[in-house]
Amino acid sequence: MKKFFSIFLSVIFTLSLVDFAFAAPRARRVRPSGEDTSTAVTSTTPTAQPAAAEQPKAEETSGGETKIKSKLGKAAIEAEAKAKAGAEAKKKSQVKAKAEAETRAKKEAEDKAKKEAEDRAKLEMELKAKAETEARAKLEAEMKLKQDAEAKAKADAEAKARAEAEAKTAAEAQSRAESEALLSAKAAEERSKRGPRSRTRVKEETPVESTSGKPMTKETAEASKALAKAEEEARAKAEALKKAEAKAQAMSQVEDKQRAKEEDKARLRAEEEARTAEAATAAALIKAQEASRAGTATKPGKGSFVPFIIYSDNGMKGNHYYPTGWMGDFGDLKFNPANNSKVHSGTTAIKITYVPKMSQNAGWVGIYWQYPPNNWGDKKGGYNLAGAKKLSFWACGEKGGEVISEFKVGGISGEFPDSDNSSIGPIELSKKWQNYTIDLQGRDLTNVIGGFCFSASKDDNPEGFNIYLDDLIFE
């Protein structure tokens, strides 16, 4: 535009100079107003002729001036047209550059969003694969334990059956021996009543003195020996059966002791893991408090909203907020962020135990997940979660039927309060994992101190409860 104005001024200046140059001769040809005209009147004809001769020259001069002006005007128009064309070309170039910059920025944003989506999908696949592997390993361990128990039960049953069969065989043998001995004794008695038929027979039936001092025939003696032998074998088998039973009982006691020992080890390991988790939580809280005092709080960046995790697994770096806002009968609560007995995904889930003892005489309990820790609106902090549409989480009860009065986002008041709040409830939990969402559309999420909250009452849960939470994520 400046170039156009400079060209226009140059043209105006040039026209002024040309006009001035042609104006001077015309002024010289004009007769002065005080000149005596009588001489011109009385002059002869030859004297007037030069004036007439000069007229075509003046006309010729005026025509040249018109041509010059026409050329100068055309040059000015051309210059103005060129200036306009240059300005339009520059404007088009600027518009094109702006459009290219916008396209490039849009492409970069799309690439960034695509990469973030791919990263999220990859992370979800890794977590899913990890969960499947752990579930498969757990199932295999349970199957092995079951197979071992079945094999042991089968071996015990077989040993018991063998012992019973041996006892039965021994009893049958003893019964047969007793029967045979009795028959032999009766036969010998019958023969002794009939008397000897020959010398050989008499010799065979020569009485033999028994242990009681009474005479005994040879047959009776043999029958007694057979009976004694059968009784001895029966006693030996009975002793063997008793030993087998004693051995089986001892083995069972050893296995029971081994099983009890393993159970004690597992219990001690679980307690140690719980203590380690509590220590890690305490250390994380202390670190968060120090970071808060140092003013190192971070907030999600602008642009498309990235999933913002409150809890996915115990000790995960991507977790946010801290369960420091215990309320009501807080002495009746136990909190375990490293529970592995009932998990929705990953390796751990949150387990909350409520035993209604009215420790603070409130009749209800609750926990706020806060940032910074222990922030009840008395200090600056919180996260800017603008762009989040909902809070998604998974929950279940140990028995089913546990009643939660409210699940909530925000709602902390004070000098620096939550910018908004939203909640659902009451909710009756199932024994199986179920997904719940808190709608956040249209909410002001520019400063969220209380990222998550739950509350429950003694009236709804007179026997208390064990509940589980997992995968708490702003989406």
C-alpha positions in Angstrom: 0.0 0.0 0.0 2.9 2.4 0.8 4.4 1.6 -2.5 1.2 2.5 -4.3 1.0 5.9 -2.5 4.6 6.7 -3.3 4.0 6.0 -7.0 0.8 8.1 -7.0 2.6 11.1 -5.4 5.5 10.8 -7.9 2.9 11.0 -10.8 1.2 14.0 -9.3 4.5 15.8 -8.8 5.6 15.1 -12.4 2.3 16.4 -13.8 2.7 19.6 -11.8 6.2 20.2 -13.2 4.9 19.7 -16.8 2.0 22.0 -16.2 4.4 24.7 -14.8 6.8 24.3 -17.8 4.0 24.9 -20.3 2.3 27.6 -18.3 5.4 30.0 -18.6 5.4 30.4 -22.4 1.6 31.0 -22.4 2.1 33.8 -19.9 4.6 35.4 -22.1 2.3 35.3 -25.1 -0.6 37.0 -23.2 -0.7 40.8 -23.7 -0.3 42.9 -20.6 -3.5 44.7 -19.5 -1.9 48.2 -19.6 -0.6 48.1 -23.1 -1.8 50.7 -25.6 -4.1 49.2 -28.2 -4.2 52.0 -30.5 -1.0 51.1 -32.1 -2.4 47.6 -32.8 -5.5 49.2 -34.4 -3.7 51.6 -36.6 -1.0 49.2 -37.5 -0.8 48.0 -41.1 -1.8 44.6 -42.2 1.7 43.2 -42.5 2.2 44.0 -38.9 -0.7 41.8 -37.8 0.4 38.8 -39.8 2.9 37.5 -37.4 0.3 37.0 -34.7 -1.8 35.0 -37.1 1.3 33.0 -38.0 1.9 32.2 -34.3 -1.6 30.8 -33.7 -0.9 27.4 -35.3 2.3 27.1 -33.3 0.4 27.6 -30.1 -2.2 25.1 -31.1 0.7 22.7 -32.0 2.2 23.3 -28.5 -1.1 22.6 -26.8 -1.6 19.3 -28.7 1.9 18.1 -27.6 1.1 19.0 -24.0 -2.1 16.9 -24.3 -0.2 13.9 -25.7 2.3 14.1 -22.8 -0.5 14.3 -20.3 -2.1 11.4 -21.9 1.1 9.4 -21.8 1.7 10.4 -18.1 -1.9 9.4 -17.2 -1.5 6.1 -18.9 1.8 5.5 -17.0 0.1 6.4 -13.7 -2.8 4.0 -14.4 -0.4 1.3 -15.3 1.7 2.0 -12.2 -1.5 1.9 -10.1 -2.6 -1.3 -11.7 0.8 -2.8 -11.0 0.7 -1.7 -7.4 -2.8 -3.2 -7.0 -1.7 -6.4 -8.7 1.4 -6.6 -6.4 -0.8 -5.9 -3.3 -3.3 -8.6 -4.3 -0.4 -11.0 -5.1 1.1 -10.3 -1.6 -2.3 -10.7 0.0 -2.9 -14.0 -1.8 0.6 -15.1 -0.8 -0.2 -14.3 2.9 -3.5 -16.1 2.7 -1.9 -19.1 1.1 0.9 -19.1 3.8 -1.7 -18.8 6.5 -3.7 -21.7 5.0 -0.6 -23.8 4.7 0.4 -23.0 8.3 -3.1 -23.9 9.5 -3.1 -27.2 7.5 0.4 -28.0 8.9 -0.8 -27.2 12.5 -3.9 -29.3 12.0 -1.9 -32.2 10.6 0.5 -32.0 13.5 -2.4 -32.0 15.9 -3.9 -35.0 14.2 -0.6 -36.8 14.2 -0.2 -36.0 17.9 -3.7 -37.2 18.7 -3.1 -40.3 16.6 0.2 -41.1 18.4 -1.5 -40.5 21.8 -4.3 -42.9 20.8 -1.8 -45.5 19.6 0.2 -45.1 22.9 -3.0 -45.5 24.9 -4.1 -48.5 22.8 -0.6 -50.0 23.2 -0.7 -49.4 27.0 -4.2 -50.9 27.3 -3.0 -54.0 25.3 0.0 -54.4 27.5 -2.1 -54.1 30.6 -4.6 -56.5 29.2 -1.9 -59.0 28.2 -0.3 -58.7 31.6 -3.7 -59.3 33.3 -4.4 -62.3 31.1 -1.0 -63.8 31.8 -1.4 -63.3 35.6 -5.0 -64.7 35.4 -3.7 -67.7 33.5 -0.8 -68.3 35.9 -3.2 -68.0 38.8 -5.6 -70.5 37.2 -2.8 -72.9 36.5 -1.6 -72.6 40.1 -5.2 -73.3 41.4 -5.5 -76.2 39.0 -2.2 -77.7 40.2 -3.3 -77.3 43.8 -6.5 -79.0 43.0 -4.8 -81.8 41.2 -2.4 -82.3 44.0 -5.2 -82.4 46.5 -7.1 -84.9 44.4 -4.0 -87.1 44.0 -3.4 -87.0 47.7 -7.1 -87.9 48.5 -6.9 -90.7 45.9 -3.7 -92.1 47.5 -5.1 -91.9 50.9 -8.3 -93.7 49.8 -6.2 -96.4 48.1 -4.0 -96.9 51.2 -7.1 -97.1 53.4 -8.7 -99.6 51.0 -5.5 -101.7 51.0 -5.4 -101.6 54.8 -9.1 -102.6 55.0 -8.6 -105.4 52.5 -5.6 -106.7 54.4 -7.5 -106.6 57.6 -10.4 -108.4 56.0 -8.1 -111.0 54.6 -6.4 -111.5 58.0 -9.8 -111.8 59.7 -11.0 -114.4 57.1 -7.7 -116.4 57.5 -8.2 -116.3 61.3 -11.8 -117.5 60.9 -10.7 -120.3 58.5 -8.0 -121.4 60.8 -10.3 -121.4 63.8 -12.9 -123.4 61.8 -10.3 -125.9 60.6 -8.9 -126.3 64.2 -12.4 -126.8 65.5 -13.2 -129.4 62.9 -9.9 -131.2 63.6 -10.6 -131.2 67.3 -14.1 -132.6 66.8 -12.8 -135.3 64.4 -10.1 -136.3 66.9 -12.7 -136.4 69.7 -15.0 -138.7 67.6 -12.1 -141.0 66.8 -11.1 -141.2 70.5 -14.7 -142.2 71.4 -14.9 -145.0 68.9 -11.6 -146.6 70.2 -8.6 -148.1 68.5 -9.2 -150.5 65.5 -5.7 -151.8 65.2 -2.3 -151.6 66.8 -1.2 -149.1 64.3 -4.2 -147.0 65.0 -3.7 -147.2 68.7 -0.1 -146.2 68.3 -1.2 -143.2 66.2 -3.7 -142.2 68.8 -1.4 -142.5 71.7 -2.3 -139.7 74.1 0.0 -136.7 74.3 0.1 -134.6 77.4 -1.2 -131.1 76.9 -0.1 -127.9 78.5 -2.9 -128.2 81.0 -1.7 -131.6 82.1 -4.6 -133.6 80.5 -3.8 -136.3 77.8 -4.2 -135.1 74.2 -4.3 -137.2 71.0 -1.9 -136.4 68.2 -4.7 -135.0 65.9 -5.9 -132.7 68.7 -2.3 -131.5 69.2 -1.9 -130.8 65.5 -5.2 -129.0 65.4 -4.2 -126.9 68.4 -0.9 -126.1 66.7 -2.7 -125.1 63.5 -5.1 -122.9 65.5 -2.2 -121.3 67.4 -0.4 -120.7 64.1 -3.6 -119.1 62.6 -4.0 -117.0 65.6 -0.4 -115.9 65.4 -0.8 -114.9 61.7 -4.0 -113.1 62.4 -2.3 -111.2 65.2 0.6 -110.4 62.9 -1.7 -109.1 60.2 -3.7 -107.1 62.8 -0.4 -105.6 64.0 0.5 -104.8 60.4 -2.9 -103.2 59.8 -2.5 -101.1 63.0 1.0 -100.0 61.8 -0.3 -99.1 58.4 -3.2 -97.0 59.9 -0.7 -95.4 62.3 1.6 -94.6 59.4 -1.3 -93.1 57.3 -2.4 -91.1 60.3 1.2 -89.8 60.9 1.5 -88.9 57.2 -1.8 -87.0 57.3 -0.7 -85.2 60.4 2.6 -84.2 58.7 0.7 -83.0 55.6 -1.7 -81.1 57.8 1.2 -79.5 59.6 2.9 -78.7 56.2 -0.3 -77.2 54.9 -0.8 -75.1 58.0 2.9 -74.0 57.7 2.3 -72.9 54.1 -0.9 -71.1 55.1 1.0 -69.3 57.8 3.7 -68.3 55.3 1.1 -67.0 52.9 -0.6 -65.0 55.6 2.7 -63.6 56.8 3.6 -62.7 53.2 0.2 -61.0 52.7 0.7 -59.0 55.9 4.2 -58.0 54.8 2.9 -56.9 51.4 0.1 -54.9 53.1 2.7 -53.2 55.4 4.9 -52.5 52.4 2.0 -51.0 50.6 1.1 -48.8 53.6 4.7 -47.7 53.9 4.8 -46.9 50.2 1.5 -44.9 50.5 2.9 -43.0 53.4 6.1 -42.2 51.6 4.1 -41.1 48.5 2.0 -38.8 50.7 5.0 -37.2 52.3 6.6 -36.7 48.9 3.4 -35.2 47.5 3.2 -32.8 50.6 6.8 -31.7 50.0 6.1 -31.2 46.3 3.1 -29.2 47.2 5.0 -27.0 49.5 7.7 -26.5 46.9 5.0 -25.5 44.3 5.8 -28.3 41.8 2.2 -29.3 41.1 1.5 -30.2 37.5 -1.7 -29.9 35.4 -2.9 -31.6 32.2 -1.9 -29.6 29.1 -4.3 -27.8 26.7 -5.8 -29.4 23.6 -7.5 -32.7 23.3 -8.2 -34.3 26.8 -5.9 -37.2 27.7 -7.2 -39.8 30.1 -6.3 -38.8 33.6 -5.8 -41.7 36.0 -6.6 -41.6 39.8 -5.8 -45.3 40.3 -4.9 -48.2 38.0 -2.4 -50.2 40.0 -0.7 -49.7 43.3 2.5 -47.5 43.0 1.9 -46.7 39.3 3.6 -43.4 38.2 0.5 -42.3 36.3 -1.7 -42.3 39.4 -3.0 -38.9 40.7 -4.7 -37.7 43.9 -4.3 -39.1 47.4 -6.8 -40.8 49.7 -6.1 -38.5 52.6 -9.6 -37.1 53.3 -11.0 -39.6 55.9 -14.4 -38.6 57.3 -17.0 -39.7 59.8 -16.1 -42.7 61.9 -12.7 -42.9 60.2 -11.4 -45.2 63.0 -13.8 -47.9 61.7 -12.0 -48.0 58.3 -9.1 -50.0 56.9 -7.6 -49.0 53.5 -5.4 -51.4 51.4 -4.3 -50.1 48.0 -2.3 -53.2 47.3 -5.0 -55.9 47.6 -4.5 -58.8 45.2 -7.3 -61.1 46.3 -10.0 -59.5 44.0 -8.7 -57.5 41.0 -10.5 -56.1 38.0 -7.3 -55.5 35.9 -3.6 -55.4 36.5 -2.2 -56.9 39.7 -3.9 -54.9 42.5 -7.1 -53.1 43.5 -8.2 -51.0 46.4 -9.9 -52.8 49.3 -11.8 -50.8 51.9 -13.0 -52.5 55.1 -15.7 -50.9 57.3 -16.4 -52.3 60.8 -19.2 -50.1 62.3 -18.0 -49.5 65.9 -19.0 -45.8 66.0 -15.4 -44.8 66.8 -16.3 -41.1 66.4 -20.0 -41.4 67.0 -20.8 -40.3 63.5 -22.7 -43.3 62.1 -21.2 -42.9 58.7 -17.8 -43.1 56.9 -16.2 -41.6 53.8 -12.9 -40.9 52.0 -11.9 -38.1 49.7 -9.0 -38.5 47.2 -7.4 -35.0 47.4 -4.7 -32.9 45.7 -2.6 -31.6 47.3 -2.9 -34.2 50.2 -5.1 -33.2 53.1 -6.4 -30.2 51.1 -9.9 -29.1 52.5 -9.9 -25.9 50.4 -7.5 -24.1 52.8 -4.7 -23.9 50.2 -4.3 -23.5 46.5 -3.9 -26.6 44.3 -6.0 -29.0 42.4 -5.9 -30.1 38.8 -7.3 -28.5 35.7 -9.4 -31.3 34.1 -11.3 -29.1 31.6 -12.3 -31.3 28.7 -13.1 -34.4 30.7 -16.6 -35.8 30.0 -16.9 -38.4 32.8 -15.2 -40.3 35.6 -15.2 -44.0 35.0 -14.5 -46.6 37.7 -15.1 -50.3 38.6 -16.5 -51.4 41.9 -17.9 -54.5 43.6 -18.6 -55.9 47.1 -17.3 -59.1 48.8 -20.8 -60.5 49.4 -23.0 -58.2 47.2 -25.7 -55.9 48.6 -23.3 -53.4 50.1 -24.9 -49.9 49.9 -22.8 -46.8 49.0 -24.6 -43.6 49.8 -22.7 -41.5 47.2 -19.8 -41.6 44.7 -18.7 -38.0 44.0 -16.3 -35.7 42.1 -15.5 -32.3 43.7 -17.6 -30.6 46.3 -14.8 -29.4 48.7 -15.5 -25.9 49.9 -13.2 -23.4 51.7 -11.1 -20.4 50.7 -9.9 -22.3 47.6 -12.8 -24.6 46.8 -13.5 -27.1 44.0 -14.8 -25.3 40.9 -17.8 -27.7 40.6 -19.1 -31.1 41.7 -21.1 -34.1 40.4 -22.2 -37.3 42.0 -24.2 -40.6 41.7 -26.0 -42.7 44.4 -27.1 -44.5 46.4 -25.6 -47.5 44.8 -26.1 -51.2 45.8 -22.9 -53.1 44.8 -22.9 -56.5 43.2 -20.5 -59.4 44.1 -19.2 -59.1 40.5 -17.2 -56.2 39.1 -19.4 -53.5 37.5 -18.5 -50.3 35.7 -19.9 -46.9 37.0 -19.6 -43.4 35.5 -20.1 -39.9 36.9 -21.2 -37.5 34.2 -19.1 -34.3 34.0 -20.4 -32.7 30.8 -21.1 -29.0 31.3 -19.2 -28.9 34.6 -16.5 -26.4 35.4 -13.4 -28.6 36.0 -10.7 -25.9 35.9 -9.8 -26.6 39.6 -10.6 -30.0 41.0 -9.3 -30.6 44.5 -11.4 -33.6 45.4 -10.9 -36.0 42.5 -13.0 -38.8 44.0 -15.1 -39.5 47.1 -17.3 -42.2 48.5 -19.5 -42.3 51.6 -21.6 -45.0 53.3 -23.7 -45.2 56.5 -24.1 -47.7 59.4 -27.9 -47.8 58.9 -27.4 -49.1 55.3 -24.6 -51.5 56.3 -25.2 -52.6 60.0 -22.7 -55.4 59.6 -20.1 -53.3 57.8 -18.5 -54.4 54.5 -15.5 -55.1 52.3 -15.7 -53.3 49.0 -13.2 -53.1 46.1 -12.4 -50.2 43.7 -10.2 -50.3 40.5 -9.4 -48.4 37.3 -10.6 -44.8 38.4 -10.0 -42.7 35.2 -11.2 -39.3 34.0 -12.1 -39.6 30.3 
